[in-house]
Amino acid sequence: MTDLTKFTIAEARDGLRKGDITSRELTEAHIAAIEAADVLNAYIVKTPEKALAMADAADARVKAGDAPAMAGIPIGIKDLFATEGVRTTACSHILDGFEPAYESTVTQNLWDAGAVMLGKLNMDEFAMGSSNENSYYGPVKNPWRAEGSNEHFVPGGSSGGSVASVAAYTAMGATASDTGGSIRQPASFTGTVGVKPTYGRCSRYGMVAFASSLDQAGPVTRTVRDAAIMLEAMTGYDPKDSTSINREVPNFEAALTGDIRGKTIGIPKEYRLDETPEDILKLWDQGIGWLKDAGANVVDVSLPHTKYALPTYYIVAPAEASSNLARYDGVRYGLRDVPQGGNLTDMYETTRGHGFGDEVKRRVLMGTYVLSAGYYDAYYLKAQRVRQLIAKDFRDAFESVDALLTPTAPSAAFAFGSKSNDPIAMYLNDVFTVPASLAGLPGASVPAGLSADGLPLGLQVLTPAFDEMTLFTICGVLEEAAAFTAKPDAWWTA
């Protein structure tokens, strides 16, 4: 019998509508796969009973002829999205036991489209990290291993559970979030497709906040077509989110025409860093060749303020995080830790001291510092001005090009512990993804090749705001040209 977990979302959608398979069968297969892949630590909450009930409801909708695009499709949900009655902690000790009485808009949109929830996925605490080593529930293991090695590698972050679940065939797709690259970088590390839409395209209502001017939801899937299907179901205007943009949601799947003749692709010279590994530069050049062969014009462009993007991001994001995380005080929900005979201040200090992990504390301290009296103008205000210059660089570039092509990450996946003691080295993982996040632009990572060690590498496509149609068109062409068929060796089932 066909392994139902190997279907793409598009294939499963077509099979469900034809009556060849049922959502219950798909869901049961994924529940079994999740149990077999426990060693990956991708799921921190499993919801098999809920999943089967949702699958039966989806089957009834399909049978009645009411089958939206995601009807009956089993997916995982990053623990950043509030799910009514299902534990939501952003993988932080400080939110232990929190079960929301409401649903995030993104997940509600997916349930309205008939999707099935398999469970909640592991992540870096409060989405702060590039390796998924910062989770209170422990790290996620990358399903991929280097050739001839049994060493475990990180899946990237913060959406490590999302990408690992999709790469290991324990979910057909997964919700994720991207603040500075947390969809695209882990997608590159795991051979999956990760899409960050334009800021404001997906509602942030019900997402646990990290940096409110940067956070954006998006899908992780195994194909570009699946990402187009899933993103369309996730998006839409939401009056509950003041940053939600009231624009019509296109049929993203219709963008997969394979025709990019006449498109102009820009290659930003500032992304050619001296320390970038040769195999990544070689793959980038190969990607340029693929787009030329498909009929695109390729030109060099300059984004002169790119070198300031990382320091700008690591001022703006921690500043917003320090403000957003001030609400976790032990008073209203989650952890409350009161020392014997302690007063209110002692409770605040002890709860936050025990409830937050080291990386969250580091960013809260950085953010509080740059917002403090005497430093606000010198750091935060200056960073906001530089952010506008970075956004202007992109606007100027897009006056002459339709899209940009870059590497997604400056390396393949790395071993556990190799960067966790060096925050600066860890932050450099975001060097290619942060600029577009600061500008609020859509971007996607497409698996395009393997490193010298046999680990996945991705190419990143960036387009102007709200031009996800061009994004999907170009990503589809890259995917077809790359013909990436490599798979992890399923060591976790042995």
Long-range contacts (C-beta under 8 A, 24 or more apart in sequence): 3-29, 3-169, 4-29, 4-30, 5-29, 5-30, 5-33, 5-169, 5-170, 5-172, 6-169, 7-172, 8-172, 8-221, 8-222, 8-223, 8-225, 8-226, 9-70, 9-73, 9-172, 9-173, 9-221, 9-223, 9-225, 9-226, 9-229, 9-230, 10-223, 10-225, 10-226, 10-229, 12-72, 12-73, 12-172, 13-67, 13-69, 13-70, 13-71, 13-72, 13-73, 13-229, 16-58, 16-62, 16-67, 16-71, 16-72, 17-62, 17-67, 22-55, 22-59, 22-72, 23-55, 23-56, 23-58, 23-59, 23-62, 23-71, 23-72, 23-73, 23-74, 23-116, 24-52, 24-55, 24-56, 24-59, 26-55, 26-72, 26-73, 26-74, 26-116, 26-172, 27-51, 27-52, 27-54, 27-55, 27-72, 27-74, 27-116, 27-118, 28-52, 30-74, 30-118, 30-170, 30-171, 30-172, 31-118, 33-168, 33-169, 33-170, 34-118, 34-119, 34-165, 34-170, 36-492, 36-493, 37-168, 37-170, 37-492, 37-493, 39-141, 39-492, 40-140, 40-141, 40-143, 40-164, 40-165, 40-168, 40-170, 40-492, 41-122, 41-137, 41-138, 41-139, 41-140, 41-141, 41-161, 42-76, 42-121, 42-122, 42-140, 42-160, 42-161, 42-164, 42-165, 42-168, 42-170, 43-76, 43-118, 43-119, 43-120, 43-121, 43-122, 43-161, 43-165, 43-170, 44-79, 44-89, 44-91, 44-119, 44-120, 44-121, 44-122, 44-135, 44-137, 44-161, 45-79, 45-86, 45-87, 45-119, 45-120, 46-118, 46-119, 47-86, 47-117, 47-118, 47-119, 47-120, 48-118, 48-119, 50-86, 50-117, 51-116, 51-117, 51-118, 51-119, 54-111, 54-115, 54-116, 54-117, 55-116, 57-114, 58-114, 58-115, 58-116, 61-114, 67-114, 68-112, 68-113, 68-114, 68-233, 69-113, 69-229, 69-232, 69-233, 69-253, 70-110, 70-113, 70-114, 70-115, 70-229, 70-230, 70-233, 71-113, 71-114, 71-115, 72-114, 72-116, 73-114, 73-115, 73-116, 73-172, 73-173, 74-115, 74-116, 74-118, 74-171, 74-172, 75-110, 75-115, 75-116, 75-117, 75-118, 75-171, 75-172, 75-173, 75-174, 75-175, 75-230, 76-117, 76-118, 76-119, 76-120, 76-121, 76-161, 76-162, 76-165, 76-166, 76-170, 76-171, 76-173, 76-174, 76-175, 77-107, 77-117, 77-119, 77-120, 77-121, 77-174, 77-175, 78-120, 78-121, 78-123, 78-159, 78-161, 78-162, 78-174, 78-175, 78-176, 78-177, 79-120, 79-121, 79-122, 79-123, 79-161, 80-123, 80-127, 80-177, 80-207, 80-208, 81-106, 81-107, 81-175, 81-177, 81-206, 81-207, 81-208, 81-217, 82-107, 82-206, 82-207, 82-208, 83-107, 83-117, 83-120, 86-117, 86-120, 87-120, 88-120, 88-208, 89-136, 89-334, 90-123, 90-125, 90-126, 90-127, 90-208, 91-122, 91-123, 91-124, 91-125, 91-126, 91-134, 91-135, 91-136, 91-137, 92-125, 92-126, 92-136, 92-328, 92-355, 92-356, 92-357, 92-360, 93-136, 93-335, 93-354, 93-355, 93-356, 93-357, 94-328, 94-334, 94-335, 94-351, 94-352, 94-355, 94-356, 95-208, 95-328, 95-333, 95-334, 95-335, 96-334, 96-335, 97-334, 98-333, 98-334, 100-206, 102-206, 103-206, 104-203, 104-205, 104-206, 104-207, 105-202, 105-203, 105-205, 105-206, 105-236, 105-238, 105-240, 105-241, 106-175, 106-202, 106-203, 106-206, 106-207, 106-217, 106-234, 107-175, 107-206, 108-206, 109-233, 109-234, 109-235, 109-236, 110-175, 110-230, 110-233, 110-234, 113-233, 115-233, 118-165, 118-170, 118-171, 121-159, 121-161, 121-162, 121-165, 121-171, 121-174, 122-160, 122-161, 122-164, 123-157, 123-158, 123-159, 123-160, 123-161, 123-162, 124-157, 124-158, 124-160, 124-182, 124-359, 125-356, 125-357, 125-359, 125-360, 126-208, 126-210, 126-321, 126-325, 126-360, 127-158, 127-159, 127-177, 127-179, 127-182, 127-208, 127-210, 127-215, 128-158, 128-210, 128-321, 128-359, 128-360, 128-363, 129-157, 129-158, 129-359, 129-426, 130-156, 130-157, 130-158, 130-181, 130-182, 130-185, 130-426, 130-427, 130-429, 130-430, 131-155, 131-156, 131-157, 131-160, 131-414, 131-416, 131-419, 131-420, 131-426, 131-429, 132-156, 132-157, 132-158, 132-160, 132-161, 132-186, 133-157, 133-416, 133-417, 133-420, 134-158, 134-357, 134-358, 134-359, 134-360, 135-160, 136-357, 139-416, 140-164, 141-492, 142-167, 142-189, 142-190, 142-413, 143-167, 143-168, 143-190, 143-488, 143-490, 143-492, 144-189, 144-190, 144-191, 144-413, 144-454, 144-455, 144-456, 144-488, 145-488, 145-489, 145-491, 146-453, 146-454, 146-455, 147-453, 147-454, 149-453, 150-491, 151-415, 152-415, 152-416, 153-189, 153-413, 153-414, 153-415, 153-416, 153-455, 154-189, 154-413, 154-414, 154-415, 154-416, 155-186, 155-189, 155-190, 155-413, 156-185, 156-186, 156-187, 156-188, 156-189, 156-190, 156-409, 156-413, 156-429, 157-182, 157-185, 157-186, 158-182, 158-186, 159-183, 159-186, 159-194, 159-220, 160-186, 162-186, 162-220, 163-187, 163-189, 163-190, 163-192, 163-194, 163-220, 164-190, 166-190, 166-192, 166-220, 166-221, 166-222, 167-191, 167-192, 167-222, 167-488, 168-488, 168-490, 168-492, 172-221, 172-222, 172-226, 173-219, 173-220, 173-221, 173-222, 173-226, 173-227, 173-230, 174-219, 174-220, 174-221, 175-217, 175-218, 175-219, 175-220, 175-234, 176-217, 176-218, 176-219, 176-220, 177-207, 177-210, 177-215, 177-216, 177-217, 177-218, 178-215, 178-216, 178-217, 178-218, 178-433, 178-437, 179-210, 179-211, 179-214, 179-215, 179-216, 179-317, 179-437, 180-214, 180-313, 180-317, 180-430, 180-433, 180-434, 180-437, 181-409, 181-429, 181-430, 181-432, 181-433, 181-434, 181-437, 183-218, 183-220, 183-445, 184-408, 184-409, 184-433, 184-443, 184-444, 184-445, 184-458, 184-460, 185-408, 185-409, 185-429, 185-430, 185-433, 185-445, 186-220, 187-220, 187-408, 187-445, 187-447, 187-458, 188-408, 188-409, 188-445, 188-447, 188-456, 188-457, 188-458, 188-460, 189-409, 189-412, 189-413, 189-455, 189-456, 189-458, 190-413, 190-456, 191-447, 191-456, 191-458, 191-484, 191-486, 191-487, 191-488, 192-220, 192-221, 192-222, 192-447, 193-220, 193-221, 193-222, 193-223, 193-224, 193-226, 193-227, 193-444, 193-445, 193-446, 193-447, 193-475, 193-479, 194-218, 194-219, 194-220, 194-227, 194-444, 194-445, 194-458, 195-219, 195-227, 195-231, 195-442, 195-443, 195-444, 195-468, 195-471, 196-436, 196-437, 196-442, 196-443, 196-444, 197-231, 197-235, 197-442, 197-468, 198-245, 198-440, 198-441, 198-442, 198-465, 198-466, 198-468, 199-243, 199-440, 199-441, 199-465, 200-243, 200-244, 200-245, 200-440, 201-235, 201-245, 201-247, 201-442, 201-466, 201-468, 202-231, 202-234, 202-235, 203-236, 203-237, 203-238, 203-240, 203-241, 203-244, 204-241, 204-243, 204-244, 205-238, 205-240, 205-241, 205-244, 209-320, 209-324, 210-317, 210-320, 210-321, 210-324, 211-316, 211-317, 211-318, 211-320, 211-321, 211-324, 212-243, 212-320, 212-324, 213-243, 213-316, 213-320, 214-313, 214-316, 214-317, 214-320, 214-437, 214-438, 216-437, 223-479, 224-256, 224-444, 224-446, 224-472, 224-475, 224-476, 224-479, 225-253, 225-256, 225-476, 227-444, 227-472, 227-475, 228-252, 228-253, 228-255, 228-256, 228-472, 229-253, 231-468, 245-466, 247-466, 250-468, 250-469, 252-468, 252-469, 252-472, 253-472, 254-469, 255-468, 255-469, 255-470, 255-471, 255-472, 255-473, 255-476, 256-472, 256-473, 256-476, 257-473, 257-476, 258-294, 258-473, 258-476, 258-477, 258-480, 259-295, 259-473, 260-291, 260-294, 260-295, 260-296, 260-473, 260-474, 260-477, 261-294, 261-295, 261-296, 262-295, 262-296, 262-297, 263-295, 263-296, 263-297, 263-402, 263-403, 263-470, 263-473, 263-474, 264-296, 264-297, 264-298, 264-299, 264-400, 264-401, 264-402, 265-291, 265-296, 265-297, 265-298, 265-299, 265-401, 265-402, 265-403, 265-404, 265-405, 265-474, 266-298, 266-299, 266-300, 266-301, 266-397, 266-400, 266-401, 266-403, 266-404, 266-405, 267-298, 267-299, 267-300, 267-301, 267-404, 267-405, 267-406, 268-300, 268-301, 268-302, 268-303, 268-306, 268-397, 268-404, 268-406, 269-300, 269-301, 269-302, 270-302, 270-303, 270-304, 270-306, 270-307, 271-303, 271-306, 271-406, 271-407, 271-432, 273-410, 273-431, 275-410, 276-407, 276-410, 277-410, 277-411, 277-412, 277-451, 279-412, 279-449, 279-451, 279-452, 279-457, 280-407, 280-409, 280-410, 280-411, 280-412, 280-451, 280-457, 281-407, 283-407, 283-448, 283-449, 283-457, 283-459, 284-405, 284-406, 284-407, 284-459, 286-448, 286-449, 287-405, 287-448, 287-459, 287-478, 287-481, 287-482, 288-405, 290-477, 290-478, 290-481, 290-482, 291-405, 291-474, 291-477, 291-478, 291-481, 293-481, 294-477, 294-481, 296-474, 298-405, 299-400, 299-401, 301-397, 301-400, 301-401, 301-404, 302-393, 302-397, 303-390, 303-393, 303-394, 303-397, 303-435, 304-393, 305-386, 305-389, 305-390, 305-393, 306-390, 306-393, 306-435, 308-386, 308-389, 308-390, 309-390, 309-431, 309-434, 309-435, 309-438, 310-427, 310-428, 310-430, 310-431, 310-434, 311-383, 312-383, 312-386, 312-387, 312-390, 312-438, 313-430, 313-434, 313-437, 313-438, 314-366, 314-427, 315-366, 315-370, 315-379, 315-380, 315-383, 316-380, 316-383, 316-384, 316-387, 316-438, 317-363, 317-367, 318-363, 318-364, 318-366, 318-367, 318-370, 319-366, 319-367, 319-370, 319-371, 319-380, 319-383, 320-367, 321-360, 321-363, 321-364, 321-367, 322-363, 322-364, 322-365, 322-366, 322-367, 322-368, 322-371, 323-367, 323-371, 325-356, 325-360, 325-364, 328-352, 328-355, 328-356, 330-355, 359-423, 362-423, 387-438, 387-439, 390-435, 390-438, 390-439, 391-438, 391-439, 391-440, 394-435, 394-436, 394-439, 394-441, 394-462, 394-464, 395-464, 398-463, 398-464, 402-463, 402-470, 402-474, 403-461, 403-462, 403-463, 403-470, 403-471, 403-474, 404-461, 404-462, 404-463, 405-459, 405-460, 405-461, 405-474, 406-432, 406-459, 406-460, 406-462, 407-432, 407-457, 407-458, 407-459, 407-460, 408-432, 408-433, 408-445, 408-457, 408-458, 408-459, 408-460, 409-433, 409-457, 409-458, 412-451, 412-453, 412-455, 412-456, 412-457, 413-455, 413-456, 432-460, 433-460, 436-462, 440-465, 441-465, 442-466, 442-467, 442-468, 442-471, 443-471, 444-471, 444-472, 444-475, 446-475, 446-478, 446-479, 446-482, 447-479, 447-482, 447-484, 448-478, 448-482, 448-484, 449-482, 449-484, 450-486, 454-486, 456-484, 456-486
